Amino acid sequence: MPDVSLKRVTGLVKWFDPAKGYGFILDQDGGPDILLHANVLRNFGRGSVADQSRIVVMAQSTPRGLQAVEIVLIKPPASDGTPPIADLDIALIEHLDALPLRPARVKWFDKAKGFGFANIYGHPDDVFVHIEVVRHSGFADLAIGEAICLRVIEGPRGLMAAQVAPWHSAVNAADMAAPAAQGEDRPDLLAHVAE
């Protein structure tokens, strides 16, 4: 029997601070703010979430108010359709979903400096990650060692992230692609990188 004390809530992330380990969600129906703890976010495969991201959670009433206990969905903040940085032209943004998701790990990232680097599994080169691409993808920050997925392009100075996604995105994409790839050799890791 399902727990009837849980309530499905849709709203916007008011703010989330990875250093503090929590943030709050604004209920779209005008209810009280909902506490979002870092552990709940980690259970969803994320280390952070950008302000104004649309989020669907299962919330539970506690003596201290409503608290998210499970995340159902996170959608990045609404985009105006413009690229997050100049190195990503509008044609690329329109076809971003055609690029493969590559499993990666954050090598280092400094939010104050506005950039960092990640490493794609099985590929020796560093991938440049800009803070605006991170925000545009719905993350507030990236932690050293965090497992993520990247859509990568060849930029003017080397490989760069065009989109950041949660780690589980690569697992889901691999599961969907597996039946089609049975019996075929795995293509080169960056064979589909746009130039």
C-alpha positions, 0 to 999 in steps of 0.5 A, a space after each residue: 500500500 502506497 504511503 498516503 502521507 506523500 504529496 506530489 508537488 511541482 514547483 521552481 527551485 527558489 535556491 539551492 546551496 551545495 555548500 550548505 547542503 540544502 535549498 528550497 522549492 516554491 510550490 507552483 500552487 502557492 503552498 509553503 516552500 519545500 525543503 530540498 536536502 542535498 541527500 535527496 538530490 544525490 539520490 536523483 544523481 545530482 550534486 546541485 540544481 540551478 535556481 529557477 529549474 522546474 522540479 517535481 518532487 514527492 514531499 512529506 509533511 514534517 514537524 518543520 514543514 514540507 520536505 522533499 523525499 524523492 525527486 521525480 523530474 528536474 527540467 533546467 530553467 527556461 531558455 530564451 533559445 540563445 546559446 549560453 556562450 559564444 562558442 556554441 552557435 544557434 545551429 548547434 543548440 538546435 541539434 544538441 540532442 543529436 550529439 551522444 552523451 558521454 560518461 565523464 567525471 569532473 576533474 576540477 571546477 571553480 564556480 568563482 572562476 567560471 570554468 573547469 575541466 572534466 574527463 570522458 571515460 576512455 579518452 585522454 583529453 580534458 574537456 573544458 566546461 564553462 559555468 554558463 553551460 553548467 547553468 544552462 544545463 540545470 546545475 548550479 555547480 559541479 564537484 570534483 570527482 562528480 560523475 556526469 554526462 557530457 555532450 562534447 564539441 570541438 571548440 576553438 581551443 579543444 574539446 568543450 562541453 556543449 551540455 552537462 547531464 546527470 550521470 544516469 542519463 548515459 546509462 539510460 541512453 546506453 540501455 536504449 542504444 544497446 539493442 541497435 548496437 548488438 553485434 556491432 563494434 563500438 564506434 570511436 568515443 568521439 566519432 560523433 563530435 561536431 566540428 
